[in-house]
Amino acid sequence: MSYYPTMQNPFMMPALQQVMPQIPVQQDQEIQFVNGKTGAEAFQMLPNKKAWLMDSNLPRFYIKQTDANGQASVKAYDFKEAEEEKPVEYVTKAEFEEYKAKVKGGRHESNNADANRKQ
């Protein structure tokens, strides 16, 4: 066994390597826990970054953003349980026309009855 580095032949083709797809890691979107708004304001960040900060004590989260100069802004949002969406019911055209006829008929009859009373 030789302990000297071997010279590679420049005319030989390199061995094919199996290429594994790399999964990108989103480190910018990690959620950190803080103690209240003061903890969110004290959270250190690099310029041009955004962070989601969860309040450890309340059902609240903060979004902290820094600009190119490192100036930070913090916005607070409260969690609210989502309500189930209720299906919206619509009236068909035929149902609307039937209702419209009833309303017109009712007004027309009541207008005639009022007119007859006045006479």
C-alpha positions in Angstrom: 0.0 0.0 0.0 1.4 3.4 -1.0 1.2 6.4 1.2 1.9 8.8 -1.7 -0.9 10.5 -3.5 -1.6 8.9 -6.8 -1.6 10.9 -10.0 -4.8 10.6 -12.0 -4.5 10.1 -15.7 -6.0 13.2 -17.3 -7.2 11.1 -20.3 -9.2 8.7 -18.2 -13.0 9.4 -17.8 -14.0 10.0 -14.2 -16.1 7.4 -12.5 -19.8 8.1 -12.6 -21.1 9.2 -9.3 -24.6 8.6 -8.1 -26.2 12.0 -7.9 -28.5 12.3 -4.9 -31.1 15.0 -4.9 -30.5 17.5 -2.1 -33.5 18.6 0.0 -33.2 22.3 0.7 -33.3 23.2 4.4 -35.4 26.3 5.3 -33.5 27.8 8.1 -35.1 31.2 7.7 -38.6 30.0 8.5 -37.8 28.3 11.8 -40.2 29.2 14.6 -38.7 30.5 17.8 -40.4 30.9 21.2 -40.2 34.2 23.0 -41.6 35.7 26.2 -44.1 38.4 25.2 -43.5 41.4 22.9 -40.4 42.5 24.8 -38.9 39.1 24.0 -39.8 39.5 20.3 -38.3 42.9 20.2 -35.1 41.7 21.9 -34.8 38.8 19.5 -31.6 39.3 17.5 -31.7 39.1 13.7 -29.5 39.8 10.6 -30.5 42.5 8.2 -33.1 41.6 5.5 -34.6 38.7 7.4 -38.1 37.7 8.6 -38.9 35.5 11.7 -42.0 33.9 13.1 -41.9 34.2 16.9 -44.3 32.3 19.1 -45.3 33.7 22.5 -44.6 31.2 25.2 -47.4 32.5 27.5 -50.3 33.6 25.2 -52.0 32.3 22.1 -50.1 35.0 20.1 -47.4 35.1 17.5 -45.1 37.9 16.2 -43.6 38.5 12.8 -40.4 40.4 13.1 -38.8 41.8 10.0 -35.5 43.7 9.5 -34.6 46.0 6.6 -31.2 46.4 4.9 -30.0 48.6 7.7 -31.0 46.2 10.4 -34.0 48.3 11.6 -36.6 45.9 13.0 -40.4 46.0 13.1 -42.6 43.7 15.1 -46.3 42.9 14.5 -48.4 40.9 16.9 -51.2 38.6 15.9 -53.6 36.6 18.1 -54.6 33.0 17.3 -58.3 32.5 16.8 -59.9 29.1 16.3 -61.1 28.8 12.8 -64.9 28.4 12.4 -66.2 25.8 10.0 -67.4 27.3 6.8 -71.1 26.9 6.4 -72.3 26.1 2.8 -74.0 29.1 1.2 -77.5 28.4 0.0 -78.7 30.0 -3.2 -82.2 30.4 -4.6 -82.8 29.0 -8.0 -84.2 31.3 -10.7 -87.5 29.4 -10.6 -87.8 29.8 -6.8 -87.0 33.5 -7.2 -89.6 34.0 -9.9 -92.2 32.2 -7.7 -91.3 34.4 -4.7 -91.4 37.5 -6.9 -94.9 36.6 -8.1 -96.1 36.1 -4.6 -94.7 39.4 -3.5 -96.1 41.3 -6.4 -99.4 39.5 -6.0 -99.5 40.4 -2.3 -98.7 44.0 -2.8 -101.1 44.3 -5.7 -103.9 42.8 -3.7 -103.1 44.9 -0.6 -102.9 48.0 -2.7 -106.3 47.2 -4.2 -107.7 46.5 -0.8 -106.4 49.9 0.5 -107.8 51.6 -2.6 -111.2 50.0 -1.9 -111.2 51.1 1.7 -110.5 54.7 0.8 -113.5 54.8 -1.5 
